[in-house]
């Protein structure tokens, strides 16, 4: 059987064997509830808090600023709804700003906030997916409670100027909360929260070779937020529900590996991209034009080696797609479900 080629790493990544090895003790031996007091529970608690410290160090954050969640989508929902409702409760405004190209976790949360009486501004983007910083500045008012701009777009790969955007927002309205969905940036770019100048940041483990079903939300100390999930007092009363200790330990290990190997991984990706484009040039010379999926490459600001593919209609496309599907797993749709 011909080996399949997996190209949809924007949707999910395989679990790193080293991550699985780090998780095993918390699946097999240290299975206690970390909120309890006996020995089994305290072993789980040590794993949980060790993971929190490890991730906080990579983000340049304090451990207590990390809230563990079930994934990137929950983190985005918690950020938007939590910050918006805290602002309303405190009388600081009811205006939210986001972009038209956010992941559905943000867009649908924003739409629900509109239904609940908040005013939402959706910023447009240019032909390469970049926001206009002047448009952002003009959109910010004294009533703006929250701005949410994704770090890397999950469909076309655009790297938004988060550091500059946060600076623009804070200069005009220092009390506005700035959130970034960094699910696609983690493990590829520097996501130090102080350098970025943001108040909240969302992560999902399965984008950087970690397990599915676990994520985190960074919330800067003293950022107003109304916690959404009710129940027990887990995560210091910020997110109810028994923590997924094995998953959290795996997420921390995956993030550690991603940044230990950042340069090598990015160099490998650039090499693969160069080889792909080189082979593609040869294919275009030997295959009929009507049987090809044409690839247009756009350079990304801040990283000239990043590119986005676009599919163009052609004859026999469906037949070609069917043949490709047997050998290649490629992107389809929004590129992120969790």
N, C-alpha and C positions, 0 to 999 in steps of 0.2 A: 504494500500500500504506500502511495506517495505521502510523505509527511506534509501535514497542513502548516501553513504560515499564518500566524496570528498577528493582525495589524491593528486591533481595536483597543489599544492600551488606554485610550481616553475613557473607555467604558469601565474596564477593570483590568487588574494585573494578576498574574498567578501568585500564589502564596510562596514566598521565599522559604526554602527548607530551613534556613537558620532561624527564621521567625517561628516556624512550626516547632522547632526544637525548644525555643524559649517558652512557648505556650504550654508544652506538654506537662510540666510539673503542676500547673494550675488547673489542668483538666483531670489529672490522675491522682495527685497527692494533696495539693493545697486547695481543696475544694470547698472550704468553709465560707460562710457568709461574712464578708469583711466588716459588716456592721455589728457583729456579735463580739463577745469578750473572751471566749475560750480559745485554746491553743490553735485549733484548726482555722478559726476565724482570723487570728492575728497573723498567721502565715500569709493568708490571702491579703490582709490589710497591708503587710509589708510589701508584697508584690505590687499592689495598687498604687501605693504612695511612691514607691521607687520608680514606677513608670511615669507618674506625674512629674517627679523631679527631673527625670531624664528628658522628657519632652519640653518642659519649661526651659531647661538650659539651652536647647536647640533654638527655641523661639525667642530667647532673650527675655523671658517672662518670669514672674514669680509662680511657684507651684500652685498657690491658692487661687491664681487667676485662670486656671484650666478647669473646665467642667466637661466631664466625659458624657458622651451621648451615644445614640445608636448609629450615627453616620452623618455625612455632610448635609443631607436634607433636613434632618432634625436640628442640626446646628444652625442652619440658615433660618429655619422657622423660628427657633428660639431667639435668635438675634433680632430679627425684624419685629416679631410680635412683642418680644420682651422690651425692647427699647421704645417702640411706639407707645405701648400702653403705660410704661413708666413715665414718659413725657406727658401724656394726657393726664395721668393722675396728679402730676406735679404742676400742671398748668404751664408747661414749657412749649407747647405747640402741638399741632396735629398734622404736620407736613412731612412727607417722606419723599426722598429722591432716590431713584435707581436708574438702571439703563434698560434699553429695549432688548438687549442681547443676553440678559442674565439667564442662569439655569432656571428651570421651572420651579425649583424649590423656592427661589426668591420671587420670581414673577407671580406665581400663584399665591404666595403669602402676601405680596403687595396688593394683588387684586382683592383678596379677602379683606385686607385692611380698608380698601376703598369702600367695600360693601358695608363696613362697620363704621363709616363716617370719617375716615382719614382722607386727606388729600394727597395724591401721589403724582409726582412728575416723573415721566419716563424719558430719559435723555436718549436722543438718537446717536448714531455713530457714522463715521465716514465709510468710504468704500473698502477699507481694510479692517474695519471693526473698532476703530479708536474713538473714544469720547473726545469732545472738544472741551478743553478746560475753561474756556470763556463761557460756553453754554452752562457748564456746571456752576461757575461763579454767579452768573445771572440768575440761576434757579434757586440759589440759597437765599432764604429770608430769615427774619427773626423768629418765624414760626416753624422753621425746619428742625425737626426732632432727630432725624436719622438720614444718613446717606449710605447707600450700599452699592459698591462697584466691585465686580468680580476682578480677580487678579489676572487669571488666564482664561480666555473663553474656551468652553468645552467642545465647540464645533469647528472653529477656524483657527484656534491657537493664538489669537491676538493677546499680547501682553500689555495690559492697561497700565498707564503711568500712576500707580497707586500712591507712591510717595508724594508726587506733585499734586495729585487730586486731594489728598488729605490736607496738604498744606493750604491749598486754596480754600477748602471748606473751613478749616480752623481759623484762618485769617479773617474770614468774613463773619463767622458765627462760632466762637470757641466752644459753646455748650452743645453744639450739634454732635451727635454720636456718629462715628465713621466705622462702618463694617466692610470687610472684604471677604468674599468667598474665595478662599485660597485652595480649594480642593484640587484643582488641576495644577497648581503651582508647587505644592509641597513635594519635596524630593527632586525638584528641577531648578528652583530659584531660591535665592536668599529670602526667607520670610521672617526675618528678625522684626519683631513688632515695634520696637523703638525706632529702628531705621525707617520703617514704613510710616510711622506716626499714626497708627490706627488704634481704635478702641476695642474692636472685636474682630475675630478671624476664625473662619470655619475650616475644619479638616475632616477628611474621610480616609480611613486607613487603607481601604482596598485599592486606592489609586497609586500607592507606593509600595506594593508587594506585601501589604498587610492583610489581615482577615476582613471579611465583609461583616457588616452589622455593628461596627464600632467607629466612633469619631470623637471629635472634641470641639469645644468652642472656647476660644480665648476671650476673656472679658477683663479689660483693664480695671484695676482697682478703682473704686468709687464711680465707676460707670453706672448710671441709673438703669436698672433692668427689672422687669417684673417677671418672675419665674413662672413658667407655664404648666409644667407637669406636676400634678398633686399626688400626694401619697406619703411615703416615709420621709425621713430626714437625710437621705443620702446626698452626697456631694454638698455637704454643709447646707442642707435645706434648699439647694438650688435646682436639683433635678431628681425627682423621686424615682425609685426603682433600684433593685439590687444591681450593683455594677457587674458588668461582664469582665471579670478579672482576667481570665485567660486572653480574651480579645484585646483588652487594654494593654496587657503586657506585650502581646504581639505587635500592637500598633506602635508602642514605644520602641521596640526592637527594630521594626521596619523603618521608622523615622531615623533612628540612630545609624543604621546601615546606609540609608539613602544619603545622608550628609557626610558620612565617612567616605563614601564612594562617589560623591557628587561629580567631581571632575572626570573620573574614569567613565561613569555612566553617560554623561553628556557627550564626551568625546566619542564613545561607541555609537551613540545615536546619530551624531553628525557624520560619522564614517558610513553607517548604514544608509543614511539619506543620500550621501554622495554616490555610493554604489548603485542605489536604486535609480537615481536620475541618470547615471551613466548608462546603465542597462536599458533604461527607457528610451534614451536617444537612439540606441542601436535598434530596438524593437520598432520604433517609428519609421526607420529607414527600410525595414524589411516587410512590414505588415501593411495591408490596405488601410487607408485612412478611415474607411467606414467601420472597421472592426475595432477601433481603438477607443479607449477612454482617455481623452486628452487631459493633460495635467498642466495647470497654470500655477506657477510658483510666485509667491509674493514674499519679499523679505520683511521680517518683523523688526520693528524698532527695538533697539537694545540687544538684539541677538540676531545678527544677519544670517545665521545658519538655520533659523527656523522657517518652516514653510507650511503652507496649507494647500491641500488638494481640492480641486473643484471638478465635479463630474459634468460633462457636456453631452447632450443628446446625440446619438449616432445610430446608424443602421445596425441591426442585429444586436442591439444592446442587451435585450433580455436574455438572449441565448448566451452571450458572453458572460453576463452576470451569473447565470446558472452554472456555467463551467467554472468560473472563479470561485463560487461558493463551495465547490467540492474540494478545493485546494487551499483557499485563503479565507480567513475570518477577518472581515474588514468592517469599518465603521458604518453604522446605519442609524439615523435618528439623532437624538439629542446627546448621546454619548455619556450619559450618566443617569443611573436610576437610583442611586443611594446617596 
